[in-house]
Amino acid sequence: MKRKIFIITAVVFVITLVLFTCAACGKNETPREEVTKVGEELVQNGKFTSFNATTKQFEGWTSYSSKTSGFAFGVSYPSDITDSNVRLYIDNSSAMYSNMQQRIHVDTNKIYKVSVDIWVTTQDGLSGDYGAYVAFLENTEYKFAYTKQHTDGMVTKTFYVRPRNTDYLTLALCLGTQEQGVAGHVLFDNVSMRRMNDNQVPDSVTVYEI
């Protein structure tokens, strides 16, 4: 009988010790180190000034198209601006989905301000529900800054996002969707993504959770 009591007492002691140890581990857990700073520019080559004419690639960016031909990416050099103001162009000669994308390291549950200049140069505008827009490939249900009608020059679009369950967001500058291909020509420039403090976000804006 005494042996049984001893065994039960020992088991209870071990369980109590394990629970205490787990609780102590949780309290002493090292806070996760943040990878972004407030105000820091996270987009690489967002003004598209770094372009390799040989490989036809923008530094920091990767191109994609749903078709193997009939699309083009490159640098637009309007005659009235200097090389420091070059822009990315995406040109779909027929209906398809194309994008220029960049993977960005972020901190979860922090707010990021994203802005981009878009110029739809196609005179008749763009077809489809969205035309040209910005998306994050982790959740393409959200399509930001979409522009369908012809614009007289660059139009600046701004929105705010909060990554919930991911350490990376893949920012994509898009023309068309997988479901609705688009033919047309669009320019992008001044792509920016910066972390914000909560008190820097206007009360009137929506913060979209990605």
C-alpha angles and dihedrals in degrees: 000000000000089000091055091050090049092051093048091048091050092050092050090049092052093048091049091050092050092049092048092049093050091049091050091049091053092051093048095045111134112246114247112261114241118234099198133058128213110267095010116138108239101180114092115218093356091162091052094230093135108073129153106219091194098053093028090228132134114224110254095012136097124202127220135182132177089224131054095225141023097057134094139190125192152115121303114214107187111196092236098058137061126248089258088067098052118144137210115247127198116195124187111187090192136018109297144119119261134166145171110221142188130188113226128193111229141171118247118247093016123120121242128193114216124192134174140171115230129188119185102201096177103109096216093046127236130301127229129053097289112020106186119004148139123258141168111233091217088070115013093176085089114071113182133196092006115183125187107162126076111268128208095233133321119343118198117224125190133187140158131233138183118203109219109179106012138076092204136048122195107214113206131190102209142196112190128343135258088257098041117034117204132207117207149081126273136171126214128192144158095031109184138175121181134169115243135198113244091246090056093063114093114242090231096063131083120236108212118213114224 
